[in-house]
Amino acid sequence: MTKAVFFDVDFTLIYPGPVFQGEGYREFCAKHGMVVEVDVFDAAVRGASHILDEPEDPFYDPQMFIDYVKRIVEQMGGRGPGVDACALEIYEAWSACQHFMLYDDVPIALGELAARNVRVGLISNSHRSLEAFQRYFALDGLIDAAISSSEYGYMKPHPGIFEAALRLLDVQPTEAMMVGDSFKQDIDGARRAGMRGVLLRRPGARDAPGCGDADGLDGVVVIQSLAELPRLL
């Protein structure tokens, strides 16, 4: 019986708005004296994704994310002394909830879990305040516990952050499910902690940075919408 469901946040519950698309990057770069090519933004994101896929140190390191953004800017044509300051500004802006939008299926899914007395937790690698996230998107009362790697120290997929989340809700690994868009960070990490993993692959959604390769999907349930969750409980 599933007593608790944990969710990743970025690209699972919320998605970035125009500020973090090609035109938004162009505006950031212009503030720092750089002219970049908007049309190559998607290719630049793919070209930088390995930076988030390959960290060997399980501890949260802001510089890794700043380097990721810096690489995108450089691949868009950004050069000169403004690159570092621009990357830092974009990284800091990522923590602001107003730059993101909530997927339509999130309130309905969380409401259904609450109706079934299933506890809900958040586990995020972001440096965004998860308390501010809940307030901004009017999710107060639907989330029972939240933990971020920037506060805890360890990043997903390190099993330590999953184990800490389980303790917050006082549930055993076999009683918990982790839902996220990244096989490497969410599913593999949860399974290493003894939890069940459900991979969210929204139709038409661009792969989130740091998703990693979905090798070893045997036994992993894949859904396309959070509306599918109730049948898995």
C-alpha angles and dihedrals in degrees: 000000000000111000098169138027121199122200135202110226115210113068090359103064100006137024131204120263129218093295089074097042127088097279091047091053089049090056093048090050093047089057087059096047099261132128113207138178112254093192093067095052096105092048090047091054091051091047092053098043094091089071090067094040098054110049112133095187110083093204121102109259118181090199091068091060092043090052089050092055091043090055091052091051091049093049089051088057101267113154140164138041094319095068097084095046091046092051091050092050092051091048091051092047089056089073093061112099094206090071091064139067130215119239111246094237095057103083092044093050094047091047091052091051091050090050089054092048091244111151118232129214137177126221114183138171090204126107090224117119106255090203090056089046092056093047096045094051094040094243096135110138093023097077120066100184140359136193131181128196092230089063099033097043102226121088129217128290088043105105091223095077091049091049090050090051091051090053091052090059095034094232133134120245091248089056094054138079128200119208121193146134097240119079093194099044103031110023102033091041093050093047091051087057091050096256130129115253129212117190117215114210109174114202112258094003117139113241110265117242112268095023093132126200116313095228116154098030091155107131095010117123113225121202132183098206138023086238086079093063101088092064090055097056 
